[in-house]
Amino acid sequence: MAVKKYPSDPTFLDVAGATDRQREFYKYTIELGSANAAAKKLCVPHQNIYTELDKLVIRAAKKGWTENSDMTRYVDPGQQIIGKSTLTKDEDGNLVWIKTKAELEEQKAAIRAFAESMIAEKSPHKPKASPKGQFRKDIMPTIVIGDAHIGMKADGDLIINGRDFDSHIASREIIEAIDYLVENSPAADTALLVEVGDFTHSDSSKSETYKGTRVDMDGRYEKVMRIAAETMRYAIEKMLTKFKNVNVVIARGNHDEDTAVAIRLIMEWYYEKDKRVNILPQKGFCHYVQYGRNLIGVHHGDKIKTDKLASIMPRDMPQAWAETTHRYWLVGHFHHQSVKECDNGVFVTTHGTLAPPDAWHSSMGYASRSVMQMDIYKESGGKLMTYCYEISTKRDDPDMIK
């Protein structure tokens, strides 16, 4: 197998903002002739070195760095042909440029085509009568699906304290969590389902995130999208058995910016005739929901830092800010649970994920408990109670030397 070559000119490290560890990876890769040799020298998995150096090359290329100034023969790593520009004349004889972004348009067209095909296969949801019984009007149960990463492939045998993971496992675990949380919730007039982003692991059929990062995928993109859509639909259907009205927020993550739009459109179409289901609109990357004296913001967590989220809430929602006494942000992205109370009284809750770490995250030391949470908000302001569903993680024994 050919040895992968990296730039001999180290200036790209400065352009890409390389860390000391990344510079060490590069140094030994060049000195020893390969990333595999460097991995043995540094006692790290060779995939780590490939991943970090590839990241640097792509980052530098996106900033305009290249070892080859002649761009007429090929494009460099990290760059791709997204279309063409053609100089032509319009009907009046004026010179105009016609520019296209072929690959981006193809990807969006593929997503639209999938959404349309899935819609064509099914009839719109037929509204069902509300469940009978007493429904509390003074609370709003809120189930938050953390970064689901449906489509991610992980082999538990290759990861310390790891477990197998694929699209079907992801869907099954979300369904089990939804069942548990709904069944333990008080019956209520209004409920909220929040998906904080990264519902799918990739954003294209090339097994890449929105920004082009390669990820380990379980099967074809169409299969993953179908499972994701069916899982979201199950969650809504289950909530309709306990709550009179279900409101749904589907946020866009860094893995699934375009796919999240497609999933939301599918859900909006499917439930368009059911007045008990309200698929809330996507307005950029921040979402706001007001319930009684509570103002709840939703953001994936990758683009805006915690303190900034707290400061933009009163700017974005001045009227709702004035009408409420308890303000919250619900975010994901970091795959672990945390709560921070900001200086202006806004609570930013980072929600965990049911998904285990994949090989790369495990090798970098990232791990967290597999959890899904439901908070029950009081109309008068604040929370009444919290329920948590957790998947037990196996614990490996150390290797014994006799």
C-alpha positions as a Markdown table, in Angstrom:
| # | Residue | x | y | z |
|---|---|---|---|---|
| 1 | Met | 0.0 | 0.0 | 0.0 |
| 2 | Ala | 1.4 | 3.4 | -0.9 |
| 3 | Val | 2.6 | 5.6 | 2.0 |
| 4 | Lys | 0.6 | 8.7 | 2.4 |
| 5 | Lys | 2.7 | 11.8 | 1.8 |
| 6 | Tyr | 2.3 | 15.1 | 3.7 |
| 7 | Pro | 3.7 | 18.6 | 2.6 |
| 8 | Ser | 7.4 | 18.9 | 3.0 |
| 9 | Asp | 7.1 | 22.6 | 3.6 |
| 10 | Pro | 6.2 | 23.0 | 7.3 |
| 11 | Thr | 4.8 | 26.5 | 6.9 |
| 12 | Phe | 1.3 | 25.1 | 6.5 |
| 13 | Leu | 1.5 | 24.2 | 10.3 |
| 14 | Asp | 1.5 | 27.9 | 11.1 |
| 15 | Val | -1.3 | 28.7 | 8.6 |
| 16 | Ala | -3.5 | 25.9 | 10.1 |
| 17 | Gly | -2.7 | 26.9 | 13.7 |
| 18 | Ala | -1.2 | 23.5 | 14.7 |
| 19 | Thr | -0.9 | 22.6 | 18.3 |
| 20 | Asp | 2.3 | 21.3 | 19.9 |
| 21 | Arg | 1.1 | 17.8 | 19.7 |
| 22 | Gln | 0.1 | 18.1 | 16.0 |
| 23 | Arg | 3.6 | 19.5 | 15.3 |
| 24 | Glu | 5.1 | 16.5 | 17.0 |
| 25 | Phe | 3.0 | 14.2 | 14.8 |
| 26 | Tyr | 4.2 | 16.1 | 11.7 |
| 27 | Lys | 7.9 | 16.1 | 12.8 |
| 28 | Tyr | 8.2 | 12.4 | 13.3 |
| 29 | Thr | 6.1 | 11.6 | 10.2 |
| 30 | Ile | 8.5 | 13.5 | 8.1 |
| 31 | Glu | 11.6 | 12.3 | 9.9 |
| 32 | Leu | 10.6 | 8.6 | 9.9 |
| 33 | Gly | 9.0 | 8.6 | 6.5 |
| 34 | Ser | 5.4 | 7.6 | 7.4 |
| 35 | Ala | 2.6 | 8.2 | 9.9 |
| 36 | Asn | 2.8 | 4.5 | 10.8 |
| 37 | Ala | 6.4 | 4.8 | 11.9 |
| 38 | Ala | 5.6 | 8.0 | 13.8 |
| 39 | Ala | 2.8 | 6.2 | 15.6 |
| 40 | Lys | 5.1 | 3.5 | 16.8 |
| 41 | Lys | 7.6 | 6.1 | 17.9 |
| 42 | Leu | 5.0 | 8.0 | 19.9 |
| 43 | Cys | 3.0 | 5.0 | 21.0 |
| 44 | Val | -0.3 | 6.3 | 19.6 |
| 45 | Pro | -2.8 | 4.8 | 17.1 |
| 46 | His | -1.8 | 5.6 | 13.6 |
| 47 | Gln | -5.3 | 6.7 | 12.8 |
| 48 | Asn | -4.8 | 9.6 | 15.3 |
| 49 | Ile | -1.8 | 10.9 | 13.3 |
| 50 | Tyr | -3.6 | 10.6 | 9.9 |
| 51 | Thr | -6.7 | 12.3 | 11.3 |
| 52 | Glu | -4.7 | 15.3 | 12.8 |
| 53 | Leu | -2.4 | 15.8 | 9.9 |
| 54 | Asp | -5.3 | 15.6 | 7.4 |
| 55 | Lys | -7.2 | 18.1 | 9.4 |
| 56 | Leu | -4.2 | 20.5 | 9.3 |
| 57 | Val | -3.7 | 20.1 | 5.5 |
| 58 | Ile | -7.4 | 20.8 | 4.9 |
| 59 | Arg | -7.5 | 23.8 | 7.2 |
| 60 | Ala | -4.4 | 25.3 | 5.6 |
| 61 | Ala | -5.8 | 24.7 | 2.1 |
| 62 | Lys | -9.1 | 26.4 | 3.0 |
| 63 | Lys | -7.0 | 29.5 | 4.1 |
| 64 | Gly | -5.3 | 29.6 | 0.7 |
| 65 | Trp | -2.0 | 27.8 | 1.4 |
| 66 | Thr | -0.6 | 25.4 | -1.2 |
| 67 | Glu | 2.7 | 24.0 | -2.2 |
| 68 | Asn | 1.7 | 24.3 | -5.8 |
| 69 | Ser | 1.0 | 27.7 | -7.2 |
| 70 | Asp | -0.2 | 26.4 | -10.5 |
| 71 | Met | -3.9 | 25.7 | -9.9 |
| 72 | Thr | -4.7 | 25.0 | -13.6 |
| 73 | Arg | -4.0 | 21.2 | -13.5 |
| 74 | Tyr | -5.6 | 20.0 | -10.3 |
| 75 | Val | -7.0 | 21.2 | -7.0 |
| 76 | Asp | -5.2 | 20.7 | -3.7 |
| 77 | Pro | -6.3 | 18.7 | -0.7 |
| 78 | Gly | -9.1 | 20.4 | 1.2 |
| 79 | Gln | -10.4 | 22.1 | -1.9 |
| 80 | Gln | -13.0 | 20.8 | -4.3 |
| 81 | Ile | -14.6 | 21.9 | -7.6 |
| 82 | Ile | -18.0 | 23.2 | -6.6 |
| 83 | Gly | -19.0 | 24.5 | -10.0 |
| 84 | Lys | -17.9 | 26.8 | -12.8 |
| 85 | Ser | -18.1 | 30.4 | -13.9 |
| 86 | Thr | -18.9 | 31.2 | -17.5 |
| 87 | Leu | -18.6 | 34.6 | -19.2 |
| 88 | Thr | -21.4 | 35.1 | -21.6 |
| 89 | Lys | -23.8 | 37.8 | -22.9 |
| 90 | Asp | -27.4 | 38.4 | -21.8 |
| 91 | Glu | -30.3 | 39.2 | -24.2 |
| 92 | Asp | -29.2 | 42.9 | -24.4 |
| 93 | Gly | -25.6 | 42.0 | -25.3 |
| 94 | Asn | -24.2 | 42.8 | -21.9 |
| 95 | Leu | -21.3 | 40.6 | -20.6 |
| 96 | Val | -22.4 | 38.6 | -17.5 |
| 97 | Trp | -20.9 | 35.9 | -15.4 |
| 98 | Ile | -23.0 | 32.7 | -14.9 |
| 99 | Lys | -21.8 | 30.9 | -11.8 |
| 100 | Thr | -22.9 | 27.5 | -10.5 |
| 101 | Lys | -22.1 | 25.5 | -7.4 |
| 102 | Ala | -22.6 | 22.0 | -8.8 |
| 103 | Glu | -21.6 | 19.7 | -5.9 |
| 104 | Leu | -23.5 | 21.7 | -3.3 |
| 105 | Glu | -26.6 | 21.9 | -5.5 |
| 106 | Glu | -26.4 | 18.1 | -6.2 |
| 107 | Gln | -26.3 | 17.4 | -2.5 |
| 108 | Lys | -29.2 | 19.6 | -1.7 |
| 109 | Ala | -31.1 | 18.1 | -4.7 |
| 110 | Ala | -30.4 | 14.6 | -3.4 |
| 111 | Ile | -31.8 | 15.5 | 0.0 |
| 112 | Arg | -34.9 | 17.1 | -1.5 |
| 113 | Ala | -35.4 | 14.0 | -3.7 |
| 114 | Phe | -35.2 | 11.7 | -0.8 |
| 115 | Ala | -37.7 | 13.8 | 1.2 |
| 116 | Glu | -40.1 | 13.8 | -1.7 |
| 117 | Ser | -39.7 | 10.1 | -2.3 |
| 118 | Met | -40.4 | 9.3 | 1.4 |
| 119 | Ile | -43.4 | 11.6 | 1.4 |
| 120 | Ala | -44.7 | 9.9 | -1.8 |
| 121 | Glu | -44.5 | 6.5 | -0.1 |
| 122 | Lys | -46.8 | 7.4 | 2.8 |
| 123 | Ser | -50.1 | 9.1 | 3.3 |
| 124 | Pro | -50.2 | 12.1 | 5.7 |
| 125 | His | -50.8 | 11.2 | 9.3 |
| 126 | Lys | -54.5 | 10.7 | 10.2 |
| 127 | Pro | -55.3 | 12.7 | 13.3 |
| 128 | Lys | -56.3 | 10.7 | 16.3 |
| 129 | Ala | -58.6 | 11.6 | 19.1 |
| 130 | Ser | -56.8 | 12.9 | 22.2 |
| 131 | Pro | -56.2 | 10.3 | 25.0 |
| 132 | Lys | -58.9 | 10.3 | 27.7 |
| 133 | Gly | -58.2 | 11.3 | 31.3 |
| 134 | Gln | -57.2 | 14.3 | 33.3 |
| 135 | Phe | -54.5 | 16.5 | 31.8 |
| 136 | Arg | -52.5 | 19.0 | 33.7 |
| 137 | Lys | -52.5 | 22.5 | 32.2 |
| 138 | Asp | -49.9 | 23.9 | 34.6 |
| 139 | Ile | -46.9 | 21.9 | 33.4 |
| 140 | Met | -45.0 | 21.2 | 30.1 |
| 141 | Pro | -43.1 | 17.9 | 30.0 |
| 142 | Thr | -40.0 | 18.5 | 27.8 |
| 143 | Ile | -38.1 | 15.6 | 26.4 |
| 144 | Val | -34.6 | 16.4 | 25.0 |
| 145 | Ile | -32.9 | 14.1 | 22.5 |
| 146 | Gly | -29.2 | 14.7 | 22.7 |
| 147 | Asp | -26.8 | 14.2 | 19.8 |
| 148 | Ala | -28.3 | 11.0 | 18.4 |
| 149 | His | -25.7 | 10.4 | 15.7 |
| 150 | Ile | -27.9 | 7.9 | 13.9 |
| 151 | Gly | -25.8 | 6.3 | 11.2 |
| 152 | Met | -22.6 | 6.2 | 13.3 |
| 153 | Lys | -20.7 | 2.9 | 13.3 |
| 154 | Ala | -18.8 | 1.8 | 16.4 |
| 155 | Asp | -17.3 | -1.6 | 17.3 |
| 156 | Gly | -17.4 | -2.1 | 21.1 |
| 157 | Asp | -14.6 | -4.7 | 21.1 |
| 158 | Leu | -12.1 | -2.1 | 19.8 |
| 159 | Ile | -12.9 | 0.6 | 22.4 |
| 160 | Ile | -12.2 | 0.5 | 26.2 |
| 161 | Asn | -15.6 | 0.2 | 28.0 |
| 162 | Gly | -17.2 | 0.6 | 24.5 |
| 163 | Arg | -20.3 | -0.9 | 23.0 |
| 164 | Asp | -21.5 | -1.7 | 19.5 |
| 165 | Phe | -23.4 | 1.0 | 17.8 |
| 166 | Asp | -25.2 | 1.4 | 14.4 |
| 167 | Ser | -28.3 | 2.9 | 13.0 |
| 168 | His | -30.7 | 0.3 | 14.3 |
| 169 | Ile | -29.1 | 0.3 | 17.8 |
| 170 | Ala | -29.4 | 4.1 | 17.9 |
| 171 | Ser | -33.0 | 4.0 | 16.9 |
| 172 | Arg | -33.9 | 1.2 | 19.4 |
| 173 | Glu | -32.2 | 3.0 | 22.2 |
| 174 | Ile | -34.0 | 6.3 | 21.5 |
| 175 | Ile | -37.3 | 4.5 | 21.3 |
| 176 | Glu | -36.7 | 2.7 | 24.7 |
| 177 | Ala | -35.7 | 6.1 | 26.2 |
| 178 | Ile | -38.8 | 7.8 | 24.8 |
| 179 | Asp | -41.1 | 5.0 | 26.1 |
| 180 | Tyr | -39.6 | 5.2 | 29.6 |
| 181 | Leu | -39.8 | 9.0 | 29.8 |
| 182 | Val | -43.4 | 9.3 | 28.4 |
| 183 | Glu | -44.7 | 6.5 | 30.6 |
| 184 | Asn | -43.2 | 8.2 | 33.7 |
| 185 | Ser | -44.5 | 11.6 | 32.9 |
| 186 | Pro | -47.7 | 13.1 | 34.2 |
| 187 | Ala | -50.4 | 13.5 | 31.6 |
| 188 | Ala | -50.3 | 17.1 | 30.3 |
| 189 | Asp | -52.1 | 19.4 | 27.9 |
| 190 | Thr | -48.9 | 20.6 | 26.3 |
| 191 | Ala | -45.6 | 18.8 | 25.8 |
| 192 | Leu | -42.3 | 19.7 | 24.0 |
| 193 | Leu | -39.9 | 17.5 | 22.1 |
| 194 | Val | -36.5 | 19.0 | 21.5 |
| 195 | Glu | -33.9 | 17.5 | 19.2 |
| 196 | Val | -30.7 | 19.5 | 19.8 |
| 197 | Gly | -28.9 | 18.7 | 16.5 |
| 198 | Asp | -26.7 | 16.0 | 15.1 |
| 199 | Phe | -29.6 | 13.6 | 14.9 |
| 200 | Thr | -27.7 | 12.0 | 12.0 |
| 201 | His | -24.0 | 11.3 | 12.0 |
| 202 | Ser | -23.3 | 12.5 | 8.4 |
| 203 | Asp | -24.8 | 15.1 | 6.1 |
| 204 | Ser | -24.2 | 13.5 | 2.7 |
| 205 | Ser | -23.9 | 10.3 | 0.8 |
| 206 | Lys | -20.1 | 10.8 | 1.0 |
| 207 | Ser | -20.1 | 9.9 | 4.7 |
| 208 | Glu | -19.1 | 13.5 | 5.6 |
| 209 | Thr | -20.4 | 16.1 | 8.0 |
| 210 | Tyr | -21.7 | 19.4 | 6.7 |
| 211 | Lys | -18.2 | 20.8 | 6.6 |
| 212 | Gly | -16.7 | 17.8 | 4.9 |
| 213 | Thr | -15.2 | 15.8 | 7.8 |
| 214 | Arg | -15.1 | 12.1 | 7.0 |
| 215 | Val | -17.0 | 9.9 | 9.6 |
| 216 | Asp | -17.5 | 6.1 | 10.1 |
| 217 | Met | -21.0 | 5.3 | 8.7 |
| 218 | Asp | -23.3 | 2.4 | 9.0 |
| 219 | Gly | -24.6 | 1.9 | 5.5 |
| 220 | Arg | -26.0 | 4.2 | 2.8 |
| 221 | Tyr | -27.1 | 7.7 | 3.5 |
| 222 | Glu | -30.6 | 7.1 | 2.4 |
| 223 | Lys | -31.0 | 4.2 | 4.8 |
| 224 | Val | -29.8 | 6.4 | 7.7 |
| 225 | Met | -32.2 | 9.2 | 6.8 |
| 226 | Arg | -35.1 | 6.8 | 6.6 |
| 227 | Ile | -34.3 | 5.3 | 10.0 |
| 228 | Ala | -33.9 | 8.9 | 11.5 |
| 229 | Ala | -37.2 | 10.0 | 10.1 |
| 230 | Glu | -39.0 | 6.9 | 11.4 |
| 231 | Thr | -37.4 | 7.3 | 14.8 |
| 232 | Met | -38.5 | 10.9 | 15.0 |
| 233 | Arg | -42.0 | 9.9 | 14.0 |
| 234 | Tyr | -42.1 | 7.2 | 16.7 |
| 235 | Ala | -41.2 | 9.8 | 19.3 |
| 236 | Ile | -44.0 | 12.1 | 18.3 |
| 237 | Glu | -46.5 | 9.2 | 18.1 |
| 238 | Lys | -45.6 | 8.0 | 21.6 |
| 239 | Met | -45.9 | 11.5 | 23.1 |
| 240 | Leu | -49.4 | 11.8 | 21.5 |
| 241 | Thr | -50.5 | 8.9 | 23.6 |
| 242 | Lys | -49.9 | 10.8 | 26.8 |
| 243 | Phe | -50.2 | 14.5 | 25.9 |
| 244 | Lys | -52.9 | 16.5 | 24.1 |
| 245 | Asn | -50.6 | 18.6 | 22.1 |
| 246 | Val | -47.0 | 18.0 | 21.1 |
| 247 | Asn | -44.6 | 20.8 | 19.9 |
| 248 | Val | -41.4 | 19.8 | 18.2 |
| 249 | Val | -38.1 | 21.6 | 17.8 |
| 250 | Ile | -35.6 | 20.1 | 15.3 |
| 251 | Ala | -32.3 | 22.0 | 15.6 |
| 252 | Arg | -29.4 | 21.9 | 13.0 |
| 253 | Gly | -26.1 | 20.5 | 14.2 |
| 254 | Asn | -22.6 | 20.6 | 12.9 |
| 255 | His | -23.0 | 17.1 | 11.5 |
| 256 | Asp | -26.4 | 17.5 | 9.9 |
| 257 | Glu | -27.1 | 21.1 | 8.9 |
| 258 | Asp | -28.9 | 20.1 | 5.7 |
| 259 | Thr | -30.3 | 16.7 | 6.8 |
| 260 | Ala | -32.0 | 18.4 | 9.8 |
| 261 | Val | -33.9 | 20.6 | 7.4 |
| 262 | Ala | -35.0 | 17.6 | 5.4 |
| 263 | Ile | -36.2 | 15.7 | 8.5 |
| 264 | Arg | -38.1 | 18.7 | 9.7 |
| 265 | Leu | -39.8 | 19.1 | 6.3 |
| 266 | Ile | -40.8 | 15.5 | 6.3 |
| 267 | Met | -42.3 | 15.8 | 9.8 |
| 268 | Glu | -44.1 | 19.0 | 8.9 |
| 269 | Trp | -45.7 | 17.4 | 5.8 |
| 270 | Tyr | -46.6 | 14.2 | 7.6 |
| 271 | Tyr | -48.4 | 16.0 | 10.5 |
| 272 | Glu | -49.8 | 18.9 | 8.5 |
| 273 | Lys | -53.4 | 17.7 | 9.1 |
| 274 | Asp | -53.0 | 17.0 | 12.8 |
| 275 | Lys | -53.6 | 20.1 | 14.9 |
| 276 | Arg | -52.3 | 18.3 | 17.9 |
| 277 | Val | -48.8 | 18.3 | 16.4 |
| 278 | Asn | -46.9 | 21.6 | 15.9 |
| 279 | Ile | -43.5 | 21.3 | 14.1 |
| 280 | Leu | -41.9 | 24.6 | 15.0 |
| 281 | Pro | -40.1 | 26.5 | 12.2 |
| 282 | Gln | -36.4 | 26.6 | 11.7 |
| 283 | Lys | -35.2 | 30.2 | 11.9 |
| 284 | Gly | -31.4 | 29.9 | 11.5 |
| 285 | Phe | -29.7 | 28.1 | 14.3 |
| 286 | Cys | -31.4 | 29.5 | 17.4 |
| 287 | His | -35.0 | 28.6 | 18.5 |
| 288 | Tyr | -37.1 | 30.2 | 21.2 |
| 289 | Val | -40.1 | 28.8 | 23.0 |
| 290 | Gln | -42.1 | 30.6 | 25.7 |
| 291 | Tyr | -44.2 | 28.6 | 28.1 |
| 292 | Gly | -45.8 | 30.6 | 30.9 |
| 293 | Arg | -43.0 | 32.4 | 32.8 |
| 294 | Asn | -40.3 | 30.3 | 31.1 |
| 295 | Leu | -38.3 | 31.3 | 28.1 |
| 296 | Ile | -36.5 | 28.3 | 26.5 |
| 297 | Gly | -33.8 | 28.7 | 23.9 |
| 298 | Val | -32.5 | 25.8 | 21.8 |
| 299 | His | -29.1 | 25.8 | 20.0 |
| 300 | His | -26.8 | 22.9 | 19.1 |
| 301 | Gly | -23.9 | 24.5 | 21.0 |
| 302 | Asp | -21.2 | 24.5 | 18.4 |
| 303 | Lys | -21.4 | 28.0 | 17.0 |
| 304 | Ile | -22.1 | 30.2 | 20.0 |
| 305 | Lys | -20.4 | 29.9 | 23.4 |
| 306 | Thr | -22.3 | 29.6 | 26.7 |
| 307 | Asp | -21.9 | 33.2 | 27.9 |
| 308 | Lys | -22.8 | 34.5 | 24.5 |
| 309 | Leu | -26.0 | 32.5 | 24.4 |
| 310 | Ala | -27.0 | 34.1 | 27.7 |
| 311 | Ser | -26.3 | 37.6 | 26.4 |
| 312 | Ile | -28.2 | 37.2 | 23.1 |
| 313 | Met | -31.4 | 35.9 | 24.6 |
| 314 | Pro | -32.7 | 39.3 | 25.9 |
| 315 | Arg | -31.5 | 40.9 | 22.6 |
| 316 | Asp | -33.3 | 38.4 | 20.4 |
| 317 | Met | -36.5 | 38.1 | 22.5 |
| 318 | Pro | -36.9 | 41.4 | 24.5 |
| 319 | Gln | -40.7 | 41.0 | 24.9 |
| 320 | Ala | -40.5 | 37.4 | 26.0 |
| 321 | Trp | -37.6 | 38.3 | 28.3 |
| 322 | Ala | -39.8 | 40.9 | 30.0 |
| 323 | Glu | -42.7 | 38.5 | 30.4 |
| 324 | Thr | -40.7 | 35.7 | 31.9 |
| 325 | Thr | -38.8 | 35.0 | 35.2 |
| 326 | His | -37.0 | 31.8 | 34.3 |
| 327 | Arg | -34.8 | 31.5 | 31.2 |
| 328 | Tyr | -33.0 | 28.4 | 29.9 |
| 329 | Trp | -30.8 | 27.3 | 27.0 |
| 330 | Leu | -30.8 | 23.7 | 25.9 |
| 331 | Val | -27.7 | 22.7 | 23.9 |
| 332 | Gly | -25.9 | 19.5 | 22.9 |
| 333 | His | -22.7 | 19.1 | 20.9 |
| 334 | Phe | -20.4 | 18.2 | 23.9 |
| 335 | His | -21.9 | 14.8 | 24.6 |
| 336 | His | -21.9 | 15.2 | 28.4 |
| 337 | Gln | -24.2 | 16.7 | 30.9 |
| 338 | Ser | -23.6 | 20.1 | 32.6 |
| 339 | Val | -25.5 | 23.1 | 33.9 |
| 340 | Lys | -24.1 | 26.6 | 34.1 |
| 341 | Glu | -25.9 | 29.6 | 35.7 |
| 342 | Cys | -24.8 | 32.7 | 33.9 |
| 343 | Asp | -24.5 | 36.2 | 35.4 |
| 344 | Asn | -27.9 | 37.3 | 34.1 |
| 345 | Gly | -29.6 | 34.3 | 35.6 |
| 346 | Val | -29.9 | 32.3 | 32.4 |
| 347 | Phe | -29.3 | 28.5 | 32.9 |
| 348 | Val | -27.4 | 26.8 | 30.0 |
| 349 | Thr | -28.0 | 23.0 | 30.2 |
| 350 | Thr | -25.8 | 20.8 | 28.0 |
| 351 | His | -27.6 | 17.5 | 27.4 |
| 352 | Gly | -25.9 | 14.2 | 27.1 |
| 353 | Thr | -26.2 | 11.6 | 24.3 |
| 354 | Leu | -27.3 | 8.0 | 24.2 |
| 355 | Ala | -24.6 | 7.3 | 21.6 |
| 356 | Pro | -21.2 | 5.9 | 22.7 |
| 357 | Pro | -17.9 | 7.4 | 21.5 |
| 358 | Asp | -16.6 | 6.2 | 18.2 |
| 359 | Ala | -13.0 | 5.0 | 17.7 |
| 360 | Trp | -11.6 | 8.5 | 17.2 |
| 361 | His | -13.3 | 10.1 | 20.1 |
| 362 | Ser | -12.4 | 7.2 | 22.4 |
| 363 | Ser | -8.7 | 7.4 | 21.3 |
| 364 | Met | -8.7 | 11.1 | 22.2 |
| 365 | Gly | -10.1 | 10.3 | 25.7 |
| 366 | Tyr | -13.7 | 11.5 | 25.1 |
| 367 | Ala | -16.4 | 9.5 | 26.9 |
| 368 | Ser | -19.6 | 10.2 | 28.7 |
| 369 | Arg | -22.6 | 8.5 | 30.3 |
| 370 | Ser | -25.4 | 7.5 | 27.8 |
| 371 | Val | -28.4 | 9.5 | 29.0 |
| 372 | Met | -31.6 | 11.2 | 27.9 |
| 373 | Gln | -33.5 | 13.6 | 30.0 |
| 374 | Met | -37.0 | 15.0 | 30.5 |
| 375 | Asp | -37.6 | 18.2 | 32.4 |
| 376 | Ile | -41.1 | 19.2 | 33.5 |
| 377 | Tyr | -41.5 | 23.0 | 33.5 |
| 378 | Lys | -44.1 | 24.8 | 35.6 |
| 379 | Glu | -46.3 | 27.4 | 33.9 |
| 380 | Ser | -45.6 | 29.7 | 36.9 |
| 381 | Gly | -41.9 | 29.4 | 36.2 |
| 382 | Gly | -39.1 | 27.0 | 36.9 |
| 383 | Lys | -39.0 | 23.2 | 36.9 |
| 384 | Leu | -41.2 | 20.8 | 38.8 |
| 385 | Met | -39.1 | 17.6 | 38.3 |
| 386 | Thr | -36.5 | 15.9 | 36.1 |
| 387 | Tyr | -36.5 | 12.3 | 34.8 |
| 388 | Cys | -33.4 | 10.7 | 33.4 |
| 389 | Tyr | -33.0 | 7.5 | 31.3 |
| 390 | Glu | -29.6 | 6.0 | 31.3 |
| 391 | Ile | -28.0 | 3.0 | 29.5 |
| 392 | Ser | -25.6 | 1.0 | 31.6 |
| 393 | Thr | -22.1 | 0.9 | 30.3 |
| 394 | Lys | -20.0 | -2.2 | 30.4 |
| 395 | Arg | -16.7 | -2.1 | 32.3 |
| 396 | Asp | -13.7 | -3.9 | 31.0 |
| 397 | Asp | -11.3 | -5.7 | 33.3 |
| 398 | Pro | -7.6 | -5.0 | 33.0 |
| 399 | Asp | -5.4 | -7.5 | 31.2 |
| 400 | Met | -3.8 | -9.9 | 33.7 |
| 401 | Ile | -0.2 | -11.0 | 33.3 |
| 402 | Lys | 0.5 | -14.4 | 34.9 |
